[in-house]
Amino acid sequence: MDSMTAVGTHRRPIRAVMFFADEPETCARWWARHLTGATEIQVEAGFCWFELEGIEIGFHPADAERNPRGGSPVVYWAAPDVLTERDAFLEAGCLPHRGPLDVEPGRRICQLVDPFGNVFGLDGP
């Protein structure tokens, strides 16, 4: 695939933004309060999140090797089929970074590194 050819033919809205933190719940509550004026968040197995205008704002425990505390947040683009889109991005010159992971029934995510060193994610079925 030519590196300038678009991967897929659909528009990709932002589905999620992931922050990595030493204390995900504390961080999630801070962001929820400052972005929405509320402190209500969802917590499950150390992962915390809240919704903001249809975008999931997530907080994951930091990982010193792949997503250290203080690193850039990871933006997840909506994908109609994560595995197909992942393969197309790999063919276009990206490198695998994390996943694919099944995060809930019918929902899968992965992270890739673009040819310029930026980490991004895909989120979908």
Secondary structure, 3 states (H helix, E strand, C coil): CCCCCCCCCCCCCEEEEEEEECCHHHHHHHHHHHHHCCCCCEEECCEEEEEECCEEEEEEECECCCECCCCCCEEEEECCCHHHHHHHHHHCCCEEEEEEEEEECCEEEEEEECCCCCEEEEEEC
